[in-house]
Structure formats: structure tokens, C-alpha cells
Amino acid sequence: MATEPGIWHARSRRRRPQAGADVGHFLRSLDYVLLAATTGLVAYGLWVIRAITGDDVAADPSYYFVRQSIYVGVGVAALVGATLVSPDLLRRYRHVLFGATLALMIVVFVLGSAVRGSRRWIDLGSFQFQPSEIGKLALIVFVAGFLAERAKRIDQAGTVLSAIGLAMVPVLLVFFEPDFGTALVYLAATVSVLFFAGVRFGHLASLGVAAAGLAVALLWGLPAAGIQVLRPYQIDRLVGFLDPDSDPSGSTYNITQSITAVGAGGLDGRGVAGATQTNLNYLPEHATDFVFASLAEQRGFLGASILLLLYALVVWRGIKVVAVAHSLFSASVAGAIVGAFLFQIFLNVGMTIGIAPITGIPLPFISYGGSSMITSLAMIGMLQAIHARGRLAGNR
Amino acid sequence: MGIVAVALFAVLFFRLWALQVISGDDYLKSARSNQIRAFRIQPPRGPILDRDGVALVTNVPGTIVRLWPADVPDGRLDETVRRLSELLDVPEKELWQSVRARAGDPLTPVVVKTNVHDAKANYLDEHQAEFPGVRVGPTQLRRYELGSFAAHLLGYVGEITELELRQKGEGYAGGDRIGKTGVEAAYDDYLRGQPGVGQVRVNALGERTSGLVPSRMPQAGYAVRLTLDTDLQGAAEDALRWGVQFARENGSWAANGGAIVAMNPLNGELLALASYPTFDPSVFSGRPDPNKVQQLFDPEVSAAANHPMLNRAVSGLYPAGSVFKPVTALAAMSEGILDPYELISCVPERIIDKQKFVNWDPYRNEAMQLRTALSNSCDTYFYDVALRFYDLPPERGNPLQDWAKKMGIGIETGIDVGPESAGLLPTPAWRKRHFDTAIDRLWSSGDSVQLAIGQGDLLVTPLQMTRFYALFANGGKLVEPHLVKSIEQPRAEGETGPPVVLRTFAAKPPQGLDLNPSFIQVVREGLWDATHDANYGTSYGVFGFYEVPIAGKTGTAEKFVTLPEGYLGTDQPFARLMDQAWWCGWGPYEGESWGGKKPLVVCALVENGGHGGEVAAPVALRVFAEYFDTPLPAIAPRESD
């Protein structure tokens, strides 16, 4: 795939589409399969949210549905905008984008409103904004741009370490919000960028070893030495993931109830009214973090499979976009977006079915929440922008 | 990247398949049990009816306040318990005990209080949010229609204790109310009904999200019909109260208790079973008032009040005194050591083995046949008979005790409502077992002499004596006394027509004793003379002029009594020999009925009441007068034994 970045680079220079290019031509070069899969996901997500949250606000069964629809509206605008904006423009202003995002994250630290002990949100009146979601995009663009500029020195360890060092700034900020899940997603996105930018396999491998060492240190070494980096609940969740029966009413309550909800769904689900785990609030956060468990309870294996297939379609088209990208930068951005999606889907779905630790990350397109919906749609928009420009540049 | 994506999606699909399709049913079960909470629905307890179907014990709707400790949010239990205790006047300490006893059983609530005042129930209803886990609901309370009427035999109900729960086992659960004493306890299986099971859906916070849906309807308890005659029982209780008062006025200041048994001598149906002093069983309805209950259970308070919970008719133990003499007479004749027509001297006193034994009447000095000796209750006559038993060769065993036992003395009668005391029939073997010193362990002539007149170590219950006297009215048979006639389908309100009888407790056929009918007849005549012989009869002054032919025997049993401090207002403990007044007998003397009424056998006992002929006989007369529906005759009781 990403073996000859130099050639892509040269081609992109040569076949750059002219400003004011034919609109019809541009429209025709979009990936409509990706668009259709995204539309399907968003529509499916709205349907799911409506069914799940019908009982949550007593006076208004469509409380969450209406708000989510508004977020979808904003998200669609973001998608269109991101499609129209040239990735190169983003690349040029990546420092501004990255700096602004970091600033927002610091603001979150100082001013943010705490929800269940963690500061992730900025309160904008009726809307709570979560900068770490948008931060995903900024991080990808920034690191991809950084590496694209140093494409010739990509096989040097120094370049790789610099890129990681820069990436660690938002990762650590998010980690100490604390938002362990999003920090993991950031790391996944960073690794994807490194991979698609052509970093040497040896470097990636040593990175993996270092990560493993860090994990051991965080979970065992440092606590043994009396230094607590992870909060006790985070350790509980990680341990609970490995042994769900250790404390069913305590720290593993979430995972137990979630697995019960998913399992109870069976092949074709318990329906909206019959989904007691969701309706009677046994399932925590059933509109956000555990939305997949609710869906699986209400619609069963069939309903959950439809969602996973739609995701697979998006990921498959995303990988295609990497292939048609007309520059190293575009390719690594697209690759990181796909990587981030894939990781986030696996982590979220995995945690609801007991094969990944519990971390508070949303399920793209489905979980209730504006920041996530808008960011996810914007990321699809960027994929479209990369696809269209790649196609117009004649790269197939 | 593609390979990684395929691998990850494959993992998710496989795991989903495993969870949802392969083991989906298991998870479905646990999801269901998550939100359904099962409750026991207590059935209405069956009523207790008298022999004519008059309700003695029923249920009334009441308000109950329950606390589900498991539904109280963390940290708010202290506050909730404190506020409940203040609002409902329940001691906080006691409430905590109940809460702790329920730890680990989230389905059974703690009963905070029953019979809550409406205003307080409404306050709780309106302030639901301030009392998490507290619910006000309707309940059924036991209602004792006639107050303390027949309290000892009806019994009372209470919450099952942990010990009872372990003993009863299946079918019982914590929080159940079960019969504790009397009919309520003995026939609990019939009265309690089958609890139903109801389900409510609750959410993760334990709040109810649906109404109670019964999955098994409770089955109301059955009605228990007694053999008891309400009017006669009432008359017996009144007579007993009157007798205690009468005894005190007669100089027996310590009289404060007694018992009456009235029984059909043909089949053992108990028509009245009174015990004094008594208590009000409604004290135990709902959550008992600790002060009132303590009075009943506190040993000191209870002793000072002369043990109001004790059912003296069935488990009160007394020396029999002269009412035992017919036993001695029958045994002696049956053993061939007494000819009823031989003359034995009745003297003021006899010295036996250097010990002086006196007759109750120091002026009597003549030879008597058995009939007169019974009529006059001559003690010295029976001392002579006692020595004949004592002088029997050892190979003859202990025939007096053997016959007494055959006649139901010192053994349980088998009454269906307990607890019953067996009493004590002393034998040489018992003496040997029971005492330590050589002199005490030996059965002496004095022991035989004492036993022959119902004194010494002998202890009987009024019910035992009633059962014995019944054999003079039924031709020498021993019946089994019983209090419950049948089990019936409970009737809905306003329902009339014949009751649906589910089970009848047929009286056990009376047990023949192989007594020579002529012996029985001699004793019968002696007992007739006791009530009708103007010269000798010990209760002639009471029954001599009564229109219904009654025969019976007086008894004045000496008992060493220890009275506690506070007994009838005394300021120090008190111990001495006191006379227990007895009268046992039956009417009509002959024939199947009198005035359309079947025969009745009655025993009356007044504790520390003085002479049987003076106190107990008039008490028994009142029971006969009610039963045979006659006016109470004028009486002239005289000093007797």
C-alpha cells in the first residue's frame, strides 16, 4: 500500500485539480458507496436512539431523538464543509488547528464541567462541547502533516520519536482529563498515521514493545512502587474486564449488566418494549457508551449484525480511499481516520460484550452526543475530499 | 490494514454469536430475574367459629407500614429509621433489631407498625420522597370479637421467629404471621391458608414500575369450628370471676385464679374451658405494644398477676384433694380389697406409723359404708382403704396408681389444643428416682394415705378430672376431650346457607375401662348423696334444691403456695399451705337428657379459694344453670372438705 510515497507526492504536484473545477466532475468523483453506508449508519443510529431513549424523559419520548437529529444536521454541514475544503489547506494550517485544539483542551482542564468525576466537556449553554472529539481530527492532520514534510527522513528514529512526542501532548491532556478511552483512540490514530506515512516496521515494532512495557508499568510496576497514574476505577475496569465475575454489584456491574443485555437479545431481539435491561435502567449510559448493548438487546444478533456490516462497509471504503489518495499526507490522514474508526468501533463494541476493557468512548454515528456525531461526519467528509481529489488527479 | 479490519470484525461477530445465539437463553433468564421482584401475598387467615357458627375470631382491615431496607439508598437508612420511629412511636432500638434480622433477605419487608392512625398513614403517603423504602398498605388484622373471651384457648398470632422458621421449614417464610398458642397455633395449618406469589417490576433503583401482578393467588385460610358454646363459655368465665370474688369475701383473701371445664361426657366435646386470670389477645395483633406484652411475659410482673397467660384448665397443676376419692374407691373395689357395703369407721383422726392424720370434720365418729364415706368425704375411711393398698404383697405392684392411670390421672388427655400438662402420679419408683436421701426415697404408708385422698405429691389438671368424672355419666368410659369440631370453607360476607364442611374431627370412640358396672353404680350413688343427702352431702347446700339432678364431689386440696411480692398488692413474698377449692360432677344424674339438653360434666377449681363445697360448688352450679337454662337456686353452702 504505502510503499512508494514519493511517487504519490510527485503525482499530486503534477495533476493537481484547478481551482473552480467543474462541479459536476467533482460530484461524480465522490465515493457514493461510502456516502450511502454513512447515511445508512446515521439513519440506523437515529432509529436506534429513538427506540432506546423513548422512556428516558418522562414527558417527551423524542427528547434525545430531536437533539440527536439536530446534531446530525450540524454534522452533515460539517461533512459537506470537510468535503469541499482541500486537505492541503488543512495541512497548511495544521499548526493553527492543532494549537487551537490544545488550547481548548487546556480550557477544559481549567473550566470544564465534570461529569462523573471527569472533565471532558465545555458548557456552551444548551450544548456541551467535547474538544477531545474534534481533537482527534486535529491530531491526525497535524501528525500526518509533520511526517509528510519529513518524508525523506521517515526512516529515521528521530523523526518517528518527534512525531510521537508531539502526539503525546494531546494524548496526555486527554488521559489526565481523565478520558482513558479517547487517549487510546488518539494513540491508535497516531500509530495509523505512522504506519501509512511509511515508518519502518522495526520502529513500529519497538514502539509496540515500549507500549507493552508502559502498560505493565501503569498497571503493576508503578502502583507497586506507590505511584498511582491510573485512577482506581480505571484499574478496576481493566481488572474487571479480565475477570467479570469478581464483583458483580461493584466495579464490574456495568460489564455484567451489559453482557446480560446483549445476551438476552438473542437472535432477533426483545423489541423496544421488552428490552428490560434498557428500559429499567439496569444498563448504565444506554444512550451513549453502552448504546451497542441496548441495540443488541432490542434488535438481537440480526440488528447488531446490520450495524457491524455497515461499519465494515465504511472501513472497506475507507481503505479504498487510502489507495486513491493523491498524496502521502492524504493517504496517511485517510489511513488514520479509518484506523481511528476501526479502533473506536472495536473498543466500544468489544467492551459491551466483554472482550475489551470498559472505557468511556462513544460508538461513532450511533451514541447520543453532538461532538462525536459532528466529528465522525466531518471525518467522513475528509475521506470524501481525499477520495474526490485523488480521483480527479487520476489516481485509481 | 484490511486484514486487521477483517480480523477485528470477525472477532466481534463471533463473540456476538456466542453471546446472543448460543447462550442467549441464559442471559434472557438473568435479565428477567433482574427486574422482577417476587412478593408473598399473605392470605386472609381463617375465622374461628363457635359450635353454632358464631364468629369468635375474624379479620379486620388495617393499615400497615412496611420498610424495605434494601430499597433505602445508601446512607439514608439511619435517617429513615429515626424518622419512622418518631412518627410512629416505635422504639428506634427495636426497629433496628428488626432491620438487622432482615439483612440478606431483600424480599421481606420489616413491619414497622400495623393499625397506623389514618393521619399518620396519610402523612407517610404524602411524604414518600422523605421515606425511601417505606410503603403504607392495607393488611388484615386479627380481631377477637369478644375481647378476652376464651383467650387461652383461642390463642393469638404473631410474627414467626427464627427458631420457629427453622423448625417449621417448608412453606413458611420470614415475616409470616403464625398462631402462637391455643387454637391459632394448633390449627395453624388450616387457618393460615396458602400464601400467593405476586410480582412487581422494579427498575435498577428498586422503584416499582408496575402494579402487583399475582402469579399465584393466595388461598384464604379455612374456618375452624369449635365445639365451644359461646354462651356457656361466657357463663363459665363469669362464674369463675364471681367465684374468685366470692372466695375472697369468704375469707380466702389470696384467691385469684381458677378454671372451669364443661364437657359433653358422651363424646368429649368441650363446651366451655375457662381460665382465670386472663388476657386480651388483641395485644398481639399487628405489631404488639411492647409495654403490654412485657406485662404478660415478664416473669415478675406475670407472677404478681398470677400468670394470666397460663391456661389453668389444661396445663394448671393442682393436688386433686377429695375429688380423687372416687378413683381410690373404684380401684379398691376392682382389686377386691374393699367391699362397698362393709362398715369402716370414720373417726376424727388416725395415727399411722406414729404419724397423725385427721379427718376434715373433727366431730364425725361413726362407721360408714362407701356410699356414705363418699357423700361425706370421710378422710379416715379412705386412710383405711389406703393402708389396704399399702399392705398388699409386693407382687401385686401398685394397683392404685395403675387404676388411676387407666382412669386418666397423671397422663395427658390428648386434647387437640395445647400445651397440655400431664401432671404427676407418684409411685414408689418415681419416689426412688426423684429424691436423694434414703428416707425420702422410700415409699411410706403416709404416701399411700396421702394419695388415697388426692394429696401428697399428686398433681392433676382440671381437664383430667373432668375426663374422669365423665365416666360416671357415660357408663364407665374414658373420652378424648377436644375443642375443634370441623374445618369449613370460609364464608364470604353475607353468605348464608349450610357451611361447606371440609373435614370433620370425629370424636375418638370412648375407651371402655373394664370396670364392674356395679362398682360404678355404688360410687355414683355416693356422689348423688354428696349433693342430695341432707345429713352427709358435702355440697347438699348448693345442689340439694336444684331442679336439675346433679351429682358430684367436693374437694379441698391443700397445696403449699408461694405467693410473690406484689401478688394482689402484697408487699412481701408469702408462703403457706392453702386450700384449693374443687368441685367435679355431672348432670342429669340419670338418663340421656334433661329438658332436651344432653348430659354435662363440669369441674370447677378456685385457686386458694378455700373449701370446695363453699366456693367451687356454687361456681359449678352457675355453669349448670346456664347450660340447662334454669334460674339459679338459692344456696346455703356449708363448711365441707
Interface residues (C-beta under 8 A of the other chain):
Chain A: M1 F195 Q257 I259 T260 A261 V262 G263 A264 G265 G266 L267 R270 T276 Q277 L280 N281 Y282 A296 E297 G300 F301 A304 S305 L308 Y311 A312 V315 W316 I319 V322 G335 V338 G339 L342 I345 F346 V349 G350 I353 G354 I355
Chain B: M1 G2 V4 A5 L8 F9 V11 L12 F13 R15 L16 W17 L19 Q20 V21 S23 G24 D25 D26 Y27 L28 S30 A31 R32 N34 Q35 R201 V202 N203 A204 L205 T209
